[in-house]
Structure formats: structure tokens, C-alpha cells
Amino acid sequence: MDKPITVQIEETRQTIIDAINNSKLHPFILDTILKDIYNEVHLLFLSQTEQDRKEYTKSQKNVESSS
């Protein structure tokens, strides 16, 4: 059985929290780092969403044309 997404989320969250706590960096620096990471992840999310939308639209056209 694959690990449930809820467990993956909680483990990832805890890993990030532990890394932040262990870094002992000033909150100002952490804020900058986390904003940069968020921006990168958000861009990946937008790109993946667009790719998924295109693939879905293409598959729907293929289904319609084969009917």
C-alpha cells in the first residue's frame, strides 16, 4: 500500500519545521528563504496545472473524434 497523502503531508511539514528550527537563522532570513521557495513551488504548480489542462483537453478531443 502506498503511503496516504495525509501522512506524506504531515511528514513533509514536520521535516520542513525541523529544518527551520535546526537552521537557527533569524526570522528575517527565514522569511526571505521561505518566500523564495514558495515562489518556485507556485511556479511549478502553475506550470503543472497548465500542462494537465492541455493534456485533458487533448484527450477529450480524441474521445470526441473517435465517437
N, C-alpha and C positions, 0 to 999 in steps of 0.2 A: 504494500500500500504506500502510495506517495504521501509525503508529509502534508497535512492540511495547510491551506493558505493562512489560516488564522495562527497556526503555530509558527509558520515561516515569518509572518509579520511580527509576531511578538519576539521571536529570536533576533530578527534583524534590528528591531527597535532597541532591544537590550544591548546588542553588540555596538550600535552607534552610541548609545548612552555611556557604555563602559569606555569606549574610545575617547569620548569627550571628557569624561571625568578623569581618565588617566593622562590626558594631554596636559592638564594643569595650565592651560592657556587662559589668558584674560578673556572675559566675556566679549569684549570688543573685537578681539581677533577671531574668536569662535563665531561671532555673528557674521563677520565677513566671509569666513570659510563656508559656513552653512548656507549663506545666500548664494555663493558661487556654485556650490554643489546642487542646491535646489534649482538654479537656473539651468544647469547642464541636464539634470534629470527631466525638467519640464520640457526642454527642447527635444529630448529623446522621446518623451511621451507624445508630444505633438507630431513628431515625425512618424512614430509607430501608428498613431491614430489615423493619420492621412494614408499611410500605406495600407492599413486594414480596410479603410473605406474604399480605396481604389480596388483592392482585391475582391471585396464583397460585391461592389458594383459590377466588376468584370464577370464574376461568377453568376450573378443574376442575369446578365445579358446572355451568357452562354446557356443558361437554363431556358430562358425565353426563346432563344433562337432554335433550340433543339425540340421545342414543343410543337 
